[in-house]
Amino acid sequence: MGIVAGLDSSPDFTRIVVCDTDTGAVLRQGYAPHPVETPEDGGTARASGAERGGGRPSDIDPQAWLLSLGEAAGGGLLEGVQAIGVSAQANALVPLDTQGATVRPALVGGDKRAQVAAADLIDALGGRQAWAEAVGCVPQAAQPVTKLRWLAKTEPDNALRTTVLMQAHDWLVWQLLGRPVRRTTDRGGASGTGYWSAATGTYRGDLVELALGHQAMVPEVIGPSDAAGTTPEGLLISAGTGETMAAALGLGIGLGDAVVSLGASGSVMAVHPEALVDSSGMITSLADATGMHLPVVTTLNAVRTLRGTAELLGLPDLESLSDLAMKSTPGSHGLVLLPYLEGERTPNLPHTAGTLAGLRRESMKPEHLARAAFEGMLCGLADALDVLRGRGVEVRRIFLLGAAAELPAVQAAAPSLFGAQVVVPQPADYAAIGAARQAAWSLGVSQGTLDPRTPPPWQGAAAQVLEPGEELAVGQAVRQQYVSVREQTHPGAFRP
């Protein structure tokens, strides 16, 4: 038996799990919030995501990640650990100069300042299809390539000083190894940059230049089971990866599995053996942390649909909305909610609004509207699943993630609307567990005990399993009514 650690540096905190290399059992855990600077005293203070503005754009000094890591690992947490894996927030851009110093704070999160830059890049390369064919995705405000364009346009002096590009997990691995000359990343993290193609496995330096105005050095992409290096103390550091890829590895998903994530917005990803090129731009073609691919489809409206409905009905929380919805029946007495409350990305309707159809005297009751909100949110995600299915992605089992996945109204409707078995994993630090699993894989390969093509066979996540059962026909009828309303209000929305 060996011991490895996985650390996940999220936007607001660092979590560390120490695991048994053979079984994946979590032996110890550590946690620390990220320190943030406060303008009043120039020092550091603790802040939650809500206090920092949640999903708003942020500039973060990467040293905060190291401070949080050190605090989370305190008290001898890493004693006996032989290898460490690193997972970190996606889309964080860390621009460095020739000496390896940060040119400016890291650009993190879904940075709305870069929306114009995204549109500029799309036009500069010749449209959405050109980007999809080049790197498997269309520029979005959150992506590093778009943040580079923003940097070049708004901070040209900083852009000129930028000679090395890293993401959060790249930078943390580099720091743990003592800032060696060799800088590395993994294919999962690289696939989210907007300047690396999952289909070809190569960087597009011309796209870096298009965005930044000049060439810059990028980390070497190493294999899923490769080690990034070894610390002077002999501690092996694995390749590291992004949070999405680490969570997929921690959950243990494989071919035939999809993950539906319920945040304010929603996302659907599935394991697939090859990269997908989608001319419509609805599919973002990412690589995973095992050598496979993770095509992703995103919706703008998921839990925000539920929160908006709860506010409209004067309910204090989503639990109350769920309780109310359970008093209605499948189909919501004819009410259909198209939940395009902030426009929509799948289908691509950025300037549209939501639609409530089927209003009749008998359907105008709070419980029916509550049920329609849940069904509308899940039908929107079922649309995203169909985008993947339409491209040949097999979906037999769906993992449902997010706090809203625990709501009875979600669990009652999801299996029949999705038309598949739904798995609701018990809450756990799956990104950190995935990072630990990667560390165990790399350690085993270095010791000659594991196949470099196959991660260690850790036990999958403990979960509640929900089957469509006799409700399948009813759910599919509800879904068809939703599709009918969508086609009436937005005809041809899913056509290329």
C-alpha positions as CSV (number, residue, x, y, z in Angstrom):
1,M,0.0,0.0,0.0
2,G,1.1,3.5,-0.8
3,I,-0.2,7.0,0.0
4,V,-0.9,9.8,-2.5
5,A,-2.5,13.2,-2.2
6,G,-4.8,15.1,-4.5
7,L,-5.2,18.8,-4.2
8,D,-8.0,20.9,-5.8
9,S,-7.4,24.6,-6.0
10,S,-10.9,26.0,-6.8
11,P,-11.8,29.7,-7.3
12,D,-12.4,30.1,-3.5
13,F,-10.5,27.4,-1.6
14,T,-8.1,24.5,-1.6
15,R,-9.1,21.0,-0.7
16,I,-6.6,18.2,-0.2
17,V,-7.4,14.5,0.1
18,V,-4.8,11.8,1.1
19,C,-5.7,8.4,-0.4
20,D,-4.7,4.8,-0.4
21,T,-3.1,4.0,-3.7
22,D,-4.7,0.6,-4.1
23,T,-8.3,1.3,-3.2
24,G,-8.7,5.1,-3.3
25,A,-10.0,5.2,0.2
26,V,-9.7,8.7,1.6
27,L,-7.5,8.6,4.7
28,R,-7.1,12.3,5.6
29,Q,-8.5,15.6,4.4
30,G,-7.5,19.3,4.5
31,Y,-9.2,22.5,3.6
32,A,-8.4,26.2,3.5
33,P,-10.1,29.2,1.9
34,H,-8.1,31.4,-0.4
35,P,-6.8,34.6,1.1
36,V,-7.8,37.7,-0.8
37,E,-6.4,41.2,-0.6
38,T,-8.6,43.9,0.9
39,P,-8.1,47.6,-0.2
40,E,-8.7,48.9,3.3
41,D,-5.6,47.5,5.0
42,G,-3.6,46.0,2.1
43,G,-3.5,42.7,4.0
44,T,-5.4,39.5,3.4
45,A,-8.9,38.5,4.5
46,R,-11.2,35.5,4.0
47,A,-14.1,35.8,1.6
48,S,-16.6,33.5,0.2
49,G,-17.5,33.3,-3.4
50,A,-20.7,35.3,-2.7
51,E,-18.7,38.0,-0.9
52,R,-16.3,38.2,-3.8
53,G,-19.1,38.4,-6.3
54,G,-19.5,34.8,-7.3
55,G,-19.0,34.4,-11.0
56,R,-17.9,37.9,-11.7
57,P,-14.5,38.5,-13.3
58,S,-11.7,38.6,-10.9
59,D,-8.0,39.4,-10.9
60,I,-6.2,37.1,-8.4
61,D,-2.6,37.0,-7.3
62,P,-1.5,33.4,-7.8
63,Q,0.4,33.5,-4.5
64,A,-2.9,33.3,-2.8
65,W,-3.3,29.8,-4.2
66,L,0.1,28.8,-2.6
67,L,-0.8,30.4,0.7
68,S,-4.1,28.4,0.8
69,L,-2.3,25.2,-0.3
70,G,0.2,25.6,2.6
71,E,-2.6,26.2,5.1
72,A,-4.6,23.2,3.9
73,A,-1.6,20.9,4.1
74,G,-0.7,22.0,7.6
75,G,-0.6,19.7,10.7
76,G,1.3,16.9,9.0
77,L,-1.4,16.2,6.5
78,L,1.1,15.1,3.8
79,E,3.2,12.9,6.1
80,G,4.1,9.7,4.3
81,V,2.7,10.9,0.9
82,Q,4.7,9.6,-2.1
83,A,3.0,11.6,-4.9
84,I,0.8,14.6,-5.4
85,G,-1.7,15.3,-8.2
86,V,-3.0,18.8,-8.8
87,S,-6.4,19.9,-10.0
88,A,-7.3,23.6,-10.4
89,Q,-9.9,25.9,-11.6
90,A,-10.4,26.0,-15.4
91,N,-9.7,29.0,-17.7
92,A,-7.4,30.9,-15.3
93,L,-4.7,32.6,-17.3
94,V,-1.4,33.3,-15.6
95,P,0.8,35.6,-17.8
96,L,4.5,35.4,-17.0
97,D,7.6,37.4,-18.2
98,T,10.9,36.1,-19.2
99,Q,12.0,35.7,-15.6
100,G,9.0,33.7,-14.6
101,A,7.3,36.6,-12.7
102,T,3.7,37.3,-13.1
103,V,3.1,40.2,-15.4
104,R,-0.2,41.0,-13.7
105,P,-2.7,39.1,-11.5
106,A,-4.1,36.0,-13.0
107,L,-7.3,36.5,-15.0
108,V,-9.8,33.9,-13.7
109,G,-13.4,32.9,-14.1
110,G,-16.0,33.8,-16.7
111,D,-14.6,37.2,-17.3
112,K,-17.4,39.3,-18.9
113,R,-14.8,42.0,-19.8
114,A,-13.6,39.6,-22.5
115,Q,-16.9,39.3,-24.4
116,V,-16.0,41.8,-27.0
117,A,-12.6,40.2,-27.4
118,A,-14.3,36.8,-28.0
119,A,-16.4,38.4,-30.8
120,D,-13.3,40.0,-32.3
121,L,-11.4,36.7,-32.4
122,I,-14.3,34.9,-34.0
123,D,-14.4,37.5,-36.8
124,A,-10.6,37.6,-37.1
125,L,-10.4,33.9,-38.0
126,G,-13.4,33.8,-40.2
127,G,-16.3,32.7,-38.0
128,R,-17.4,30.1,-35.6
129,Q,-16.8,27.1,-38.0
130,A,-13.2,28.2,-38.6
131,W,-12.6,28.0,-34.8
132,A,-14.4,24.7,-34.4
133,E,-12.3,23.2,-37.1
134,A,-9.1,24.7,-35.7
135,V,-9.3,23.8,-32.0
136,G,-12.7,22.2,-31.4
137,C,-14.3,25.2,-29.7
138,V,-15.5,28.7,-30.4
139,P,-13.9,31.5,-28.3
140,Q,-15.9,32.4,-25.2
141,A,-15.2,35.1,-22.6
142,A,-13.8,32.6,-20.0
143,Q,-11.1,31.0,-22.2
144,P,-7.5,32.0,-22.0
145,V,-7.2,32.7,-25.7
146,T,-10.0,35.4,-25.3
147,K,-8.3,36.8,-22.2
148,L,-5.1,37.2,-24.2
149,R,-7.0,39.3,-26.8
150,W,-8.5,41.4,-24.0
151,L,-5.0,41.9,-22.6
152,A,-3.6,42.9,-25.9
153,K,-6.4,45.4,-26.4
154,T,-6.7,47.0,-23.0
155,E,-3.2,46.5,-21.4
156,P,-0.8,46.5,-24.3
157,D,2.3,47.1,-22.1
158,N,1.5,44.0,-20.1
159,A,0.8,42.1,-23.3
160,L,4.2,42.9,-24.6
161,R,5.8,41.8,-21.4
162,T,4.0,38.4,-21.5
163,T,6.3,35.7,-22.9
164,V,5.0,32.6,-21.1
165,L,1.4,31.4,-20.8
166,M,0.3,29.1,-18.0
167,Q,-3.0,28.0,-16.4
168,A,-3.7,27.6,-12.7
169,H,-2.8,23.9,-12.4
170,D,0.3,24.4,-14.6
171,W,1.6,27.2,-12.4
172,L,1.0,25.2,-9.2
173,V,2.8,22.1,-10.5
174,W,5.7,24.3,-11.6
175,Q,5.8,26.0,-8.2
176,L,5.7,22.6,-6.3
177,L,8.7,21.4,-8.4
178,G,10.7,24.5,-7.6
179,R,10.1,26.5,-10.9
180,P,12.2,24.2,-13.2
181,V,13.1,25.2,-16.7
182,R,10.7,22.6,-18.1
183,R,7.1,23.7,-17.8
184,T,4.4,21.1,-18.4
185,T,0.6,20.7,-18.7
186,D,-1.7,17.9,-19.5
187,R,-3.9,17.5,-22.6
188,G,-7.1,18.1,-20.5
189,G,-6.0,21.5,-19.4
190,A,-4.5,22.4,-22.8
191,S,-7.8,21.6,-24.5
192,G,-9.5,24.4,-22.6
193,T,-7.1,27.2,-23.7
194,G,-8.5,27.8,-27.1
195,Y,-5.1,27.5,-28.7
196,W,-4.6,23.7,-28.5
197,S,-6.5,21.2,-30.5
198,A,-7.8,18.0,-28.9
199,A,-8.2,16.5,-32.4
200,T,-4.6,16.9,-33.5
201,G,-2.9,17.1,-30.1
202,T,-1.0,20.2,-31.1
203,Y,-0.8,23.9,-30.2
204,R,-1.9,26.5,-32.6
205,G,0.8,29.2,-32.2
206,D,-0.8,31.3,-34.9
207,L,-3.9,31.6,-32.7
208,V,-1.7,32.7,-29.7
209,E,-0.2,35.4,-32.0
210,L,-3.7,36.4,-33.3
211,A,-4.9,36.9,-29.7
212,L,-1.8,38.4,-28.0
213,G,-0.1,40.1,-30.9
214,H,3.1,38.0,-30.7
215,Q,4.2,34.5,-30.0
216,A,4.6,33.2,-26.4
217,M,6.0,30.1,-24.8
218,V,3.4,27.4,-23.8
219,P,3.9,24.4,-21.5
220,E,4.8,21.0,-22.9
221,V,1.8,18.7,-23.0
222,I,2.7,15.4,-21.3
223,G,0.8,12.1,-21.2
224,P,-2.0,11.3,-18.7
225,S,0.2,9.0,-16.6
226,D,3.4,10.9,-17.0
227,A,5.1,12.6,-14.1
228,A,5.8,16.3,-14.4
229,G,8.8,15.8,-12.2
230,T,10.1,15.1,-8.7
231,T,10.7,17.5,-5.9
232,P,14.2,17.7,-4.3
233,E,12.7,15.7,-1.4
234,G,11.7,12.9,-3.8
235,L,8.0,13.6,-4.0
236,L,6.6,12.7,-7.4
237,I,4.3,15.3,-9.0
238,S,1.9,14.0,-11.7
239,A,0.8,16.0,-14.7
240,G,-2.1,17.8,-13.1
241,T,-5.3,18.7,-14.9
242,G,-8.3,21.0,-14.9
243,E,-11.1,20.7,-12.4
244,T,-13.6,19.3,-14.9
245,M,-11.2,16.5,-16.0
246,A,-10.2,15.7,-12.5
247,A,-13.8,15.4,-11.4
248,A,-14.5,13.0,-14.3
249,L,-11.5,10.9,-13.2
250,G,-12.6,11.0,-9.6
251,L,-16.1,9.9,-10.4
252,G,-14.7,7.1,-12.5
253,I,-16.9,7.8,-15.6
254,G,-16.1,5.9,-18.8
255,L,-17.6,5.3,-22.3
256,G,-21.4,5.4,-22.2
257,D,-21.4,7.8,-19.2
258,A,-22.4,11.5,-19.3
259,V,-22.3,14.1,-16.5
260,V,-25.0,16.7,-16.2
261,S,-23.9,19.5,-13.9
262,L,-26.5,21.8,-12.3
263,G,-25.1,25.1,-11.5
264,A,-26.6,28.6,-12.2
265,S,-25.9,27.5,-15.8
266,G,-25.8,23.9,-16.8
267,S,-23.3,21.6,-18.6
268,V,-23.4,18.2,-20.2
269,M,-20.2,16.2,-20.9
270,A,-19.6,12.7,-21.9
271,V,-16.7,10.4,-22.5
272,H,-16.0,9.8,-26.2
273,P,-13.1,8.0,-28.0
274,E,-12.5,10.9,-30.4
275,A,-12.6,14.6,-30.7
276,L,-15.7,16.1,-32.2
277,V,-15.7,19.0,-34.6
278,D,-19.0,20.9,-34.4
279,S,-19.5,23.7,-37.0
280,S,-22.4,25.1,-35.0
281,G,-20.0,25.8,-32.0
282,M,-22.5,24.2,-29.5
283,I,-19.9,21.4,-28.6
284,T,-16.7,22.3,-26.9
285,S,-14.2,19.5,-27.7
286,L,-12.1,18.9,-24.6
287,A,-9.7,16.2,-23.8
288,D,-10.0,14.2,-20.6
289,A,-7.3,13.1,-18.1
290,T,-7.1,9.5,-19.3
291,G,-6.4,9.8,-23.1
292,M,-10.1,10.0,-24.1
293,H,-12.2,13.0,-25.0
294,L,-14.8,15.1,-23.2
295,P,-17.2,16.8,-25.5
296,V,-19.1,19.4,-23.5
297,V,-22.4,21.3,-24.3
298,T,-23.4,24.2,-22.0
299,T,-26.7,25.8,-21.3
300,L,-27.0,29.3,-19.8
301,N,-30.0,28.6,-17.7
302,A,-30.2,25.8,-15.1
303,V,-30.5,26.5,-11.4
304,R,-31.0,30.2,-12.1
305,T,-34.4,29.1,-13.7
306,L,-35.3,27.5,-10.4
307,R,-34.2,30.5,-8.3
308,G,-36.1,32.9,-10.6
309,T,-39.3,30.9,-10.2
310,A,-38.9,30.6,-6.4
311,E,-38.6,34.4,-6.2
312,L,-41.6,34.9,-8.5
313,L,-43.7,32.6,-6.2
314,G,-42.4,34.2,-3.0
315,L,-40.6,31.0,-1.8
316,P,-37.6,31.2,0.4
317,D,-35.4,28.5,-1.1
318,L,-35.2,25.7,-3.7
319,E,-36.3,23.1,-1.2
320,S,-39.7,24.9,-0.9
321,L,-40.0,25.1,-4.7
322,S,-39.3,21.4,-4.9
323,D,-42.0,20.6,-2.3
324,L,-44.5,22.8,-4.2
325,A,-43.6,21.2,-7.6
326,M,-44.2,17.7,-6.1
327,K,-47.9,18.7,-5.6
328,S,-48.3,18.9,-9.3
329,T,-48.1,16.0,-11.8
330,P,-45.8,15.3,-14.9
331,G,-46.6,17.8,-17.6
332,S,-47.5,20.5,-15.2
333,H,-51.2,20.5,-16.3
334,G,-50.1,21.7,-19.8
335,L,-47.6,24.5,-18.7
336,V,-44.4,24.5,-20.6
337,L,-41.5,26.8,-19.6
338,L,-38.7,27.5,-22.1
339,P,-36.1,28.7,-19.5
340,Y,-34.1,31.1,-21.8
341,L,-34.1,33.7,-19.1
342,E,-30.7,35.1,-19.9
343,G,-30.7,34.2,-23.6
344,E,-29.4,30.8,-24.4
345,R,-26.3,29.1,-25.7
346,T,-27.8,25.7,-26.6
347,P,-29.6,26.5,-28.9
348,N,-27.6,29.6,-29.8
349,L,-30.2,32.4,-29.0
350,P,-28.2,35.0,-27.1
351,H,-30.8,37.7,-27.2
352,T,-34.0,35.8,-26.7
353,A,-36.2,35.6,-23.6
354,G,-38.0,32.8,-21.8
355,T,-41.5,31.6,-22.8
356,L,-44.3,30.3,-20.7
357,A,-46.8,28.4,-22.8
358,G,-50.0,26.4,-22.2
359,L,-51.7,28.9,-19.8
360,R,-55.3,27.9,-19.0
361,R,-57.5,28.6,-16.1
362,E,-56.9,25.2,-14.6
363,S,-53.1,25.4,-15.0
364,M,-52.7,28.8,-13.4
365,K,-51.7,27.5,-10.0
366,P,-48.3,27.9,-8.2
367,E,-47.6,24.2,-8.0
368,H,-47.9,23.8,-11.8
369,L,-45.6,26.7,-12.4
370,A,-43.1,25.2,-9.9
371,R,-43.2,21.9,-11.7
372,A,-42.9,23.6,-15.1
373,A,-39.7,25.2,-13.9
374,F,-38.1,21.9,-13.1
375,E,-39.3,20.3,-16.2
376,G,-38.1,23.2,-18.4
377,M,-34.7,23.2,-16.8
378,L,-34.3,19.5,-17.3
379,C,-35.7,19.6,-20.9
380,G,-33.1,22.2,-21.8
381,L,-30.4,19.9,-20.5
382,A,-32.0,17.0,-22.4
383,D,-31.6,19.2,-25.5
384,A,-27.9,19.5,-24.7
385,L,-27.7,15.7,-24.3
386,D,-29.3,15.3,-27.7
387,V,-26.7,17.4,-29.3
388,L,-24.1,14.9,-28.1
389,R,-26.3,11.9,-29.0
390,G,-26.8,13.4,-32.5
391,R,-23.0,13.2,-33.0
392,G,-22.8,9.6,-32.1
393,V,-21.9,9.9,-28.4
394,E,-23.3,7.0,-26.5
395,V,-25.2,7.9,-23.3
396,R,-26.4,4.9,-21.2
397,R,-25.9,6.4,-17.7
398,I,-26.1,10.0,-16.5
399,F,-24.3,11.3,-13.4
400,L,-26.2,14.3,-12.0
401,L,-24.1,16.7,-10.0
402,G,-24.8,19.9,-8.0
403,A,-26.7,20.7,-4.9
404,A,-30.0,20.8,-6.9
405,A,-29.5,17.2,-7.9
406,E,-30.6,16.3,-4.3
407,L,-34.0,17.9,-4.8
408,P,-37.0,15.5,-4.9
409,A,-38.5,17.3,-7.9
410,V,-35.3,16.9,-9.9
411,Q,-34.9,13.2,-9.0
412,A,-38.5,12.5,-9.8
413,A,-38.4,14.0,-13.3
414,A,-34.8,13.6,-14.5
415,P,-34.7,9.8,-15.4
416,S,-37.8,9.9,-17.6
417,L,-36.9,13.2,-19.3
418,F,-33.4,12.2,-20.0
419,G,-34.4,8.7,-21.0
420,A,-31.6,7.0,-19.2
421,Q,-30.5,5.7,-15.8
422,V,-29.6,8.6,-13.5
423,V,-26.9,8.4,-10.9
424,V,-26.7,10.9,-8.0
425,P,-23.3,10.6,-6.4
426,Q,-22.9,11.3,-2.7
427,P,-21.2,14.7,-2.1
428,A,-17.4,14.4,-2.1
429,D,-14.4,16.2,-3.3
430,Y,-14.3,14.5,-6.7
431,A,-11.8,16.9,-8.3
432,A,-9.4,16.3,-5.4
433,I,-10.0,12.6,-5.6
434,G,-9.4,12.6,-9.3
435,A,-6.1,14.4,-8.8
436,A,-5.1,11.8,-6.2
437,R,-6.0,9.0,-8.6
438,Q,-3.8,10.6,-11.3
439,A,-1.0,10.8,-8.7
440,A,-1.4,7.1,-7.9
441,W,-1.4,6.3,-11.6
442,S,1.8,8.2,-12.2
443,L,3.4,6.7,-9.1
444,G,2.4,3.1,-10.2
445,V,3.8,3.6,-13.7
446,S,7.1,5.0,-12.3
447,Q,7.3,1.9,-10.1
448,G,6.4,-0.5,-12.9
449,T,3.2,-1.7,-11.2
450,L,0.5,0.0,-13.4
451,D,-0.2,0.2,-17.1
452,P,0.5,3.7,-18.5
453,R,-2.7,3.3,-20.5
454,T,-5.1,2.5,-17.6
455,P,-5.7,4.4,-14.4
456,P,-5.8,2.5,-11.1
457,P,-9.1,0.6,-10.6
458,W,-10.4,2.6,-7.7
459,Q,-13.9,2.0,-6.5
460,G,-16.5,4.3,-8.1
461,A,-18.4,7.0,-6.2
462,A,-21.1,5.8,-3.8
463,A,-24.4,6.9,-5.3
464,Q,-28.2,6.8,-5.5
465,V,-29.3,5.1,-8.7
466,L,-32.6,6.2,-10.4
467,E,-34.3,4.3,-13.2
468,P,-36.8,5.7,-15.7
469,G,-39.1,2.8,-15.1
470,E,-42.8,3.1,-15.8
471,E,-42.5,6.9,-16.0
472,L,-40.5,6.8,-19.2
473,A,-43.4,7.1,-21.6
474,V,-44.9,9.9,-19.6
475,G,-41.6,11.7,-19.4
476,Q,-41.0,11.4,-23.1
477,A,-44.5,12.9,-23.8
478,V,-43.6,15.8,-21.6
479,R,-40.4,16.3,-23.4
480,Q,-42.1,16.2,-26.8
481,Q,-44.5,18.9,-25.7
482,Y,-41.5,21.0,-24.7
483,V,-39.9,20.4,-28.1
484,S,-43.1,21.4,-29.8
485,V,-43.3,24.7,-28.0
486,R,-39.6,25.3,-28.7
487,E,-40.0,24.7,-32.4
488,Q,-43.1,27.0,-32.5
489,T,-41.3,29.8,-30.8
490,H,-37.8,29.3,-32.2
491,P,-38.2,27.3,-35.5
492,G,-35.0,25.7,-36.7
493,A,-33.0,26.7,-33.6
494,F,-31.0,23.5,-33.7
495,R,-30.3,23.5,-37.4
496,P,-26.6,24.2,-38.4
